[in-house]
Amino acid sequence: MSRDNRHGVIREINGPIVTITLPGIHNGEQVKIGEMGLYGEVISLNGEDAVIQAYESTEGVRPGEPVEALGWPLSVELGPGLLGGIFDGVQRPLEEIFSRAGDHIPRGLSLPALDRERSWHFVPSADLERGQQLGSGTLLGRVQETAIIEHRILVPPERIGELIELAPEGDYLLDEPIGRVRTPNGRTRKLKLYHRWPVRTPRPYKRRDHGVAPLITGQRILDTFFPLLKGGKGAVPGPFGAGKTVVQQQVARWSNADIVIYVGCGERGNELVDVLETFPQLQDPYSGRKLMERTLLVANTSNMPVVAREASIYVGITMAEYYRDQGYDVVMLADSTSRWAEALREVSGRLGQMPVEEGYPAYLASRLAAVYERAGRVETGGCGKGSVTLIGAVSPPGGDFSEPVTAHTKEIIQTFWALSKELADARHYPAIDWVGSFAADVGTAARWWHEKISPEWERRRTQALSLLARDAELSRIVNLVGPEALSSAQRWELESAALVKEGVLQQSALDPVDTFSSPEKQFLLLDMVLTIYEKGAELIELGVPAQELTELPLLAKARRAKQSYDSQQTAQLKELMEEFNQSFNNIRLEYAKFKEHA
């Protein structure tokens, strides 16, 4: 699109909403606003008038100032150099801005997201020949982006055609061409190490596929009880103080994804500062190198412009799709989608659109669904299978899960990790409520667990959830009439349920041993506490008093096992289980002798 004579004038300003007159402008097009050159995008048209939403504060901008149309929609730069980066909601590099301008981002400042002065060693694909037809996603070559991630340079979707030339192996700047193609309309287009892509347009792929393996997070209540598949859609709803951010940070740190993208969307500044300071110091548990070598961060705090908050989710998911197209499994964490929805509400209110439930626009559900549907496992154009797993935090006011954002999200996603204020107040972390949570793909996850860990996984999981449900019923009875009304078997059920909660479900993110639990350790701990429950139930049937069992030292030992043995010490856990079995057998023999003498 030509940028000649693409200038207009500001007519009216209403917060981040600016009305301009500019003939020939397109919906979704980016513009520079006023003398300061603030960035924004067109969100509606009315003849020669257009409504712009600005990504920055419009304070000091006046009607009559000029507006320039840039000729493209809100887009991101996709290429080597993204990993390890920290960007704002419209992909401005915050570390580069800090080095130039200090703590505060000057309005109108525009810097490229990717470093134009850094060269990359490009290795072309050996099987490409001149005259070959290139499709979307065809692998052009490789660049070693970090020590653990190989960046695959792909043909952009708008650059398909006949290969005219491909550069030899060597070091290239991002703006240097590495090849040329002749597109179907006869035009010659350059290929570079990077390209731009509009964030509101999903990137193409060959076909969508079903998830086949769970995302392993190292958190027992997530992996064992409510698994999420790679390429799945999950949500972490919960009230203030319930631990949403910690859950998401644990997933970001320990998940077995190739790439992690963390989007802080409208959250408190101190929480994002904690993320920005701690993540660069963390070690990747799988490679032993810095975690940031496979991570990128998008930071948009609650005091930043509301429209950039709305854009940040799209920026994050577009970068996630880009690495998915390279055949990687990507996890994107959005903290939180409630703040994103509030940005939609504020902008729609300024536009005078009709509000519906709790003031949100009528298109809230469809916008949420459109974002979550960009997750999935797909067959890429030239790099095999890749996936984007999207996990969104939801912050319902007062912990009310019936409010619109939570209710609509619940209908869209496959795995729901509901956080409980009561559990958090009781210092039970992660405070995920096993009653209010659900996972839709347990059957698929079970096939993986049965093949990799144990064919008993699904049965043990079901048994544990049944025991926890029984615990809820018995607890209500105890609250009404006291523990004296329970039989020995029921008292043992309560004790065993407490053992499941304390020995399996509770997991401290700050404990150096228990912060991560391998799948094998997870199953061994679950199998251990359920075996204790079964052995105890057998003894109670023989007449052993429940009080005698609840006072056994082995119960305390079972509670501490998660912190006593790390994920490599599974052999010691199995030995501990044998020790417990022997203890119960000894009690059985002693009680049998006692009954004989009696």
C-alpha positions in Angstrom: 0.0 0.0 0.0 1.4 3.4 -0.9 2.3 5.7 1.9 2.2 8.9 -0.3 -0.4 11.5 0.6 -1.7 9.3 3.5 -2.2 12.1 5.9 -5.3 13.4 7.7 -6.3 15.5 10.7 -7.6 14.9 14.3 -11.2 15.9 14.8 -12.0 14.7 18.3 -10.3 13.0 21.3 -12.0 10.9 24.0 -9.3 9.3 26.1 -7.6 6.6 24.0 -10.3 7.0 21.3 -9.4 9.5 18.6 -11.7 10.5 15.7 -9.9 11.6 12.5 -10.6 12.5 8.9 -8.4 10.6 6.4 -9.8 9.5 3.0 -8.9 6.0 1.9 -7.8 4.6 5.2 -8.6 1.0 6.0 -10.1 -0.7 9.0 -7.4 -2.2 11.2 -4.6 0.0 9.7 -2.0 1.5 12.0 -1.5 5.3 12.3 0.8 7.8 13.9 -1.2 10.4 15.8 -0.4 14.1 16.4 2.9 15.9 16.7 4.2 13.3 19.2 3.7 10.5 16.7 1.6 8.3 19.1 0.7 4.9 17.6 -2.8 3.6 17.2 -5.1 1.5 15.0 -8.3 2.1 13.1 -11.3 0.3 14.8 -14.2 1.7 12.8 -14.9 3.7 9.6 -17.6 6.2 8.7 -17.0 7.5 5.2 -13.8 9.6 5.3 -13.9 9.6 9.1 -12.2 6.9 11.2 -12.1 6.0 14.9 -8.6 5.2 16.2 -7.7 3.5 19.4 -4.3 4.8 20.6 -1.8 2.5 22.3 -0.5 5.4 24.5 -1.9 8.2 26.6 -3.4 11.0 24.4 -2.8 13.7 27.1 -1.6 16.9 25.4 -2.8 15.9 21.9 -5.2 18.4 20.4 -7.7 18.4 17.5 -6.2 19.8 14.3 -2.9 17.9 14.7 -1.9 15.7 11.8 -2.4 11.9 11.5 -0.3 9.6 9.2 -1.6 6.3 7.9 1.2 3.7 8.0 -0.3 1.2 5.5 -0.3 -2.0 7.6 -2.3 -3.4 10.6 -0.8 -3.9 14.0 1.9 -6.4 13.3 4.9 -8.1 15.0 8.4 -8.8 13.8 9.1 -12.5 13.7 12.6 -13.8 13.5 15.8 -14.6 15.4 16.3 -12.6 18.6 12.9 -13.0 20.1 13.9 -15.5 22.7 15.2 -14.0 25.9 13.5 -10.7 25.0 11.2 -8.6 27.2 8.5 -6.6 25.2 5.6 -4.4 26.0 2.1 -4.9 24.8 2.8 -3.7 21.2 6.2 -5.5 21.0 8.5 -2.6 21.8 11.8 -4.0 23.4 11.7 -2.8 27.0 15.4 -3.5 27.7 16.5 -1.4 24.7 14.0 1.4 25.7 15.4 1.3 29.3 19.0 1.7 28.0 18.0 4.7 25.9 15.3 6.4 27.9 15.4 5.1 31.5 12.5 3.9 33.6 9.7 5.6 31.7 8.7 4.9 28.1 8.6 8.2 26.2 5.4 8.6 24.2 5.8 8.2 20.5 9.0 6.2 20.9 9.3 3.6 18.1 12.1 1.0 18.2 12.3 -2.2 16.1 11.5 -5.3 18.2 14.5 -7.2 16.7 18.1 -6.0 16.8 19.1 -4.8 13.3 22.8 -4.7 14.1 23.2 -8.3 15.2 24.3 -10.8 12.6 23.1 -14.5 12.6 24.8 -17.5 11.1 22.4 -18.9 8.5 22.7 -22.5 7.2 20.5 -23.0 4.1 18.5 -26.2 3.6 20.5 -28.6 1.5 17.4 -29.9 -0.4 16.3 -26.6 -1.9 17.1 -25.9 -5.5 16.6 -23.0 -7.9 13.3 -23.1 -9.6 11.6 -25.1 -6.9 8.1 -24.1 -5.8 8.1 -22.9 -2.2 4.9 -23.2 -0.1 3.9 -21.4 3.1 6.2 -22.7 5.9 8.8 -24.3 3.7 12.1 -24.6 5.6 14.7 -22.2 4.1 17.4 -22.8 6.6 18.4 -22.7 10.2 19.9 -20.2 12.7 21.1 -21.1 16.2 19.0 -18.6 18.2 20.1 -19.7 21.6 22.3 -22.6 22.9 19.2 -24.8 23.2 16.8 -23.5 20.5 17.4 -23.8 16.7 15.5 -21.1 14.9 14.0 -22.4 11.7 13.7 -19.8 8.9 10.5 -20.4 7.0 8.9 -19.0 3.9 6.3 -16.4 5.0 2.8 -17.1 3.9 2.8 -14.1 1.6 6.1 -15.0 0.0 5.2 -18.3 -1.7 6.4 -18.9 -5.3 9.3 -20.0 -7.3 12.8 -19.9 -5.7 15.1 -17.7 -7.7 18.0 -17.6 -5.4 19.1 -18.8 -1.9 22.1 -17.3 -0.1 25.0 -19.6 0.9 25.9 -20.3 4.5 27.2 -17.3 6.3 26.5 -14.4 8.7 23.7 -12.1 7.8 22.0 -9.1 9.4 18.2 -9.2 9.7 17.7 -6.7 6.9 20.0 -8.5 4.5 18.2 -10.7 1.9 18.9 -14.4 2.1 17.0 -15.3 -1.1 14.5 -14.2 -3.7 11.2 -15.7 -4.9 8.9 -15.1 -7.9 5.4 -14.9 -6.6 2.4 -16.3 -8.7 1.6 -12.8 -9.9 5.1 -12.5 -11.4 6.6 -10.1 -8.8 10.1 -10.8 -7.4 10.1 -10.6 -3.6 13.1 -10.7 -1.2 13.4 -13.3 1.6 14.9 -12.2 4.9 15.6 -13.8 8.2 12.5 -12.1 9.7 9.1 -11.0 8.5 6.1 -9.1 9.8 2.7 -10.6 10.6 -0.6 -9.0 11.6 -1.4 -10.0 15.2 -5.2 -10.3 14.7 -4.8 -12.8 11.8 -4.2 -16.5 12.8 -1.1 -17.9 11.1 -2.0 -20.6 8.5 -1.2 -24.3 8.9 -1.9 -27.5 6.9 -4.4 -29.1 9.3 -5.3 -29.3 12.9 -4.5 -32.4 14.8 -5.6 -34.0 18.1 -3.5 -33.7 21.2 -1.7 -37.0 22.1 0.5 -36.2 25.2 -0.1 -34.2 28.4 1.8 -31.1 29.2 4.0 -32.2 32.2 4.2 -29.3 34.6 5.8 -31.1 37.6 2.8 -30.0 39.7 0.9 -33.1 41.0 -2.6 -31.8 41.2 -2.3 -30.5 37.6 -0.6 -33.5 36.0 -2.1 -36.3 37.9 -5.6 -35.1 38.7 -6.5 -32.5 36.0 -4.1 -33.0 33.0 -3.9 -30.6 30.1 -2.8 -31.8 26.7 -0.1 -30.1 24.6 -2.1 -28.0 22.3 -4.9 -27.7 24.8 -6.8 -24.7 26.3 -6.7 -24.2 30.0 -7.8 -21.6 32.6 -6.7 -20.8 36.1 -9.6 -18.8 37.7 -9.4 -17.6 41.3 -9.9 -14.6 43.6 -7.2 -12.2 44.7 -4.5 -13.9 46.8 -5.4 -17.5 45.8 -2.1 -18.0 43.9 -2.9 -17.7 40.2 0.4 -16.0 39.4 2.5 -18.6 41.3 0.7 -21.5 39.5 1.4 -19.9 36.1 5.1 -19.2 37.0 5.5 -22.8 38.1 4.0 -24.0 34.8 6.3 -21.5 32.9 9.4 -22.8 34.8 8.8 -26.5 34.9 6.6 -27.5 31.9 8.2 -29.8 29.3 7.3 -27.4 26.4 10.1 -26.2 24.0 9.2 -22.5 24.2 7.5 -20.5 27.0 5.8 -17.2 26.4 4.6 -15.3 29.5 2.2 -12.4 28.8 1.6 -10.1 31.8 -1.6 -8.4 30.8 -2.7 -5.6 33.0 -1.4 -7.2 36.2 0.1 -5.3 39.2 3.5 -3.9 38.6 5.1 -5.6 41.6 4.1 -9.0 40.3 5.5 -8.4 36.8 8.7 -6.9 38.3 9.1 -10.2 40.3 8.7 -12.1 37.0 11.1 -9.9 35.1 13.7 -10.1 37.9 13.5 -13.8 38.7 13.0 -15.4 35.3 16.5 -14.3 33.9 18.0 -15.9 37.1 16.2 -19.2 36.8 17.9 -22.4 35.4 16.1 -24.5 32.8 15.6 -27.9 34.6 15.8 -29.8 31.3 19.0 -28.3 29.7 20.8 -26.8 32.8 21.1 -23.5 31.0 19.3 -20.2 31.6 15.5 -20.5 31.4 15.3 -17.3 29.3 17.1 -19.1 26.5 13.7 -20.7 25.7 11.4 -17.9 27.1 10.1 -14.5 26.1 8.1 -12.1 28.2 5.4 -9.6 27.3 5.0 -7.1 30.1 2.0 -4.8 30.2 1.1 -3.6 33.7 -2.2 -2.2 34.9 -1.0 1.4 34.6 0.0 1.1 31.0 -2.4 2.2 28.3 -5.6 0.2 28.2 -5.5 -0.4 24.5 -2.0 -1.8 24.5 -3.3 -4.2 27.2 -5.9 -5.5 24.7 -3.2 -5.9 22.0 -0.8 -7.7 24.2 -2.7 -11.0 24.1 -2.7 -11.0 20.3 1.0 -10.1 20.3 1.8 -13.1 22.5 -0.3 -15.6 20.7 1.1 -14.6 17.3 4.7 -15.1 18.5 3.5 -18.5 19.9 2.1 -19.5 16.5 5.4 -18.5 14.9 7.4 -21.0 17.0 4.6 -23.6 16.6 5.1 -23.3 12.8 8.8 -24.3 13.4 7.6 -27.6 14.9 8.0 -26.6 18.6 5.6 -27.2 21.5 4.8 -23.7 22.9 3.2 -22.8 26.1 1.6 -19.3 26.4 0.5 -18.0 29.8 -1.8 -15.0 29.8 -2.1 -13.3 33.2 -4.8 -12.3 33.1 -7.6 -12.5 30.5 -9.9 -10.6 32.9 -7.8 -7.5 32.6 -7.8 -8.0 28.8 -11.6 -8.2 28.9 -11.8 -5.1 31.0 -9.8 -3.3 28.3 -12.4 -4.4 25.8 -15.1 -3.1 28.1 -13.5 0.3 28.5 -12.9 0.8 24.8 -16.4 -0.4 23.8 -17.8 2.1 26.4 -15.9 5.0 24.9 -17.2 4.0 21.5 -20.8 4.1 22.8 -21.5 0.4 22.1 -24.4 -1.2 23.8 -23.2 -3.0 27.0 -24.6 -6.3 28.1 -23.9 -8.3 31.3 -21.8 -6.3 33.8 -21.0 -3.7 31.1 -19.0 -6.0 28.9 -19.6 -5.7 25.1 -21.9 -8.2 23.4 -18.9 -9.7 21.5 -17.0 -10.7 24.7 -17.7 -14.4 24.3 -16.7 -14.5 20.6 -13.5 -12.6 21.2 -12.5 -14.9 24.0 -13.3 -18.0 21.8 -11.3 -16.5 18.9 -8.2 -16.1 21.1 -8.4 -19.6 22.7 -9.1 -21.2 19.4 -5.6 -20.1 18.2 -4.3 -22.8 20.5 -4.0 -26.3 19.2 -1.7 -29.0 17.8 -1.2 -28.7 14.1 0.6 -30.1 11.1 2.9 -27.3 9.9 3.9 -26.3 6.4 7.3 -27.9 6.6 8.4 -28.7 10.1 6.2 -31.6 11.2 3.9 -31.2 14.2 3.8 -28.2 16.5 1.5 -27.0 19.2 0.4 -23.9 21.2 -1.0 -24.6 24.7 -2.8 -21.5 26.0 -3.4 -21.1 29.7 -5.2 -18.0 30.8 -5.6 -16.7 34.3 -9.0 -15.3 35.2 -9.6 -12.9 38.1 -13.3 -12.9 38.9 -14.2 -10.1 41.3 -14.9 -11.5 44.7 -14.1 -15.0 43.5 -17.5 -15.2 41.7 -17.1 -17.8 39.0 -20.5 -16.9 37.5 -19.3 -13.5 36.3 -19.1 -13.2 32.5 -15.4 -13.7 31.8 -15.1 -16.8 33.9 -18.4 -18.3 32.7 -17.6 -17.8 29.0 -14.1 -19.1 29.5 -15.4 -22.2 31.2 -17.5 -23.0 28.1 -14.5 -22.7 25.8 -11.5 -24.4 27.5 -10.8 -28.1 28.1 -9.1 -27.9 31.5 -10.3 -25.8 34.4 -8.0 -25.3 37.4 -10.3 -23.6 39.9 -8.5 -21.8 42.8 -10.1 -21.7 46.2 -9.8 -18.8 48.7 -10.7 -21.2 51.5 -7.7 -23.5 50.6 -5.4 -20.6 50.2 -6.5 -19.2 53.7 -5.7 -22.7 55.1 -2.2 -22.5 53.6 -2.9 -25.4 51.2 -0.9 -24.6 48.0 -1.5 -24.9 45.1 -5.0 -23.9 46.2 -6.7 -25.7 43.4 -10.1 -27.0 44.3 -10.5 -30.7 43.3 -14.3 -30.3 43.5 -14.6 -27.3 41.2 -11.9 -28.2 38.7 -12.2 -30.5 35.7 -10.2 -31.9 32.7 -11.9 -33.0 29.5 -9.0 -35.1 28.1 -8.3 -37.5 30.9 -8.8 -40.5 28.5 -6.0 -39.2 26.1 -3.7 -38.4 29.0 -4.3 -41.9 30.5 -2.9 -43.5 27.4 0.3 -41.6 27.8 0.5 -42.4 31.6 -0.3 -46.1 31.0 2.5 -46.3 28.4 5.1 -44.2 30.1 4.5 -44.7 33.9 1.9 -47.3 35.0 -1.3 -49.0 33.7 -2.7 -48.3 37.2 -2.7 -44.5 36.8 -6.3 -44.0 35.8 -7.7 -46.4 38.4 -5.6 -44.7 41.2 -6.6 -41.2 40.1 -10.3 -42.2 40.1 -9.9 -43.8 43.5 -8.2 -40.7 45.0 -10.9 -38.4 43.7 -13.6 -40.7 45.1 -11.9 -40.7 48.5 -11.8 -36.9 48.4 -15.5 -36.7 47.5 -16.3 -39.1 50.4 -14.2 -36.9 52.7 -16.4 -33.9 51.8 -19.5 -35.9 52.8 -18.0 -37.1 56.1 -16.7 -33.7 57.0 -20.3 -32.3 56.8 -21.5 -35.1 59.1 -18.6 -34.2 61.6 -19.6 -30.5 61.5 -23.2 -31.4 62.3 -22.9 -34.1 64.9 -19.3 -34.5 65.8 -16.7 -37.2 65.1 -18.2 -39.6 67.6 -21.0 -40.4 65.1 -18.5 -41.9 62.6 -17.5 -45.6 62.5 -13.9 -46.7 62.6 -13.9 -47.2 58.8 -15.3 -43.7 58.2 -12.7 -42.2 60.6 -10.0 -44.0 58.6 -11.4 -42.6 55.3 -11.1 -39.1 56.8 -7.5 -39.8 57.8 -6.6 -41.2 54.4 -8.2 -38.3 52.6 -6.1 -35.9 54.7 -3.1 -38.1 53.8 -3.9 -37.6 50.1 -4.2 -33.8 50.6 -1.1 -33.4 52.6 1.1 -36.1 51.0 0.1 -35.6 47.4 -1.9 -32.5 46.6 0.0 -30.0 48.7 3.2 -28.9 47.0 5.4 -25.9 47.9 6.8 -23.8 45.0 9.5 -22.7 47.4 10.7 -26.1 48.5 13.9 -27.0 46.6 13.0 -30.7 46.6 9.3 -30.6 46.1 8.9 -27.6 43.7 9.0 -30.1 40.8 7.7 -33.7 40.9 8.4 -36.0 37.9 5.6 -38.2 36.6 7.1 -41.3 38.2 7.4 -39.6 41.6 3.8 -38.3 41.3 2.5 -41.8 40.7 4.6 -43.4 43.4 3.4 -40.9 46.0 -0.3 -41.4 45.0 0.1 -45.2 44.9 1.8 -45.1 48.3 -1.0 -43.2 50.2 -3.7 -45.2 48.5 -2.0 -48.4 49.4 -1.8 -47.2 53.0 -5.5 -46.5 52.9 -6.3 -50.0 51.5 -4.0 -51.8 54.0 -5.6 -49.8 56.9 -9.1 -50.5 55.7 -8.3 -54.3 55.7 -7.0 -54.1 59.3 -10.1 -52.2 60.4 -12.3 -54.9 59.0 -10.3 -57.3 61.2 -11.2 -55.2 64.2 -8.1 -52.9 64.6 -9.3 -49.6 66.1 -8.9 -46.6 63.8 -7.2 -44.6 66.5 -4.4 -47.1 66.6 -3.8 -46.7 62.9 -4.0 -42.9 62.9 -1.2 -42.8 65.5 1.2 -44.9 63.5 4.5 -43.1 62.9 4.5 -44.2 59.2 1.7 -41.8 58.4 3.9 -38.8 59.3 6.7 -40.4 57.3 4.4 -40.7 54.3 3.4 -37.1 54.6 7.1 -36.1 54.5 8.0 -38.4 51.6 7.4 -35.7 48.9 10.0 -33.5 50.6 12.4 -36.3 51.6 13.0 -37.7 48.2 13.5 -35.8 44.9 12.4 -37.0 41.5 15.6 -39.0 41.0 15.1 -41.0 44.2 12.3 -43.2 43.0 14.1 -46.4 44.1 14.1 -45.1 47.6 10.4 -44.3 47.4 9.8 -47.9 46.4 11.8 -49.1 49.3 9.8 -46.9 51.6 6.6 -48.5 50.2 8.0 -51.9 51.0 8.7 -50.7 54.6 5.1 -49.6 54.9 3.8 -52.9 53.6 5.9 -54.8 56.1 4.7 -52.6 59.0 1.0 -53.3 58.1 1.8 -57.0 57.8 3.4 -56.9 61.3 0.3 -55.2 62.7 -1.9 -57.9 61.1 0.2 -60.7 62.6 0.2 -59.1 66.0 -3.5 -58.6 66.0 -4.1 -62.1 64.8 -2.0 -63.4 67.8 -3.9 -61.1 70.2 -7.3 -62.5 69.0 -6.0 -66.1 69.4 -5.0 -65.4 73.0 -8.2 -63.6 73.7 
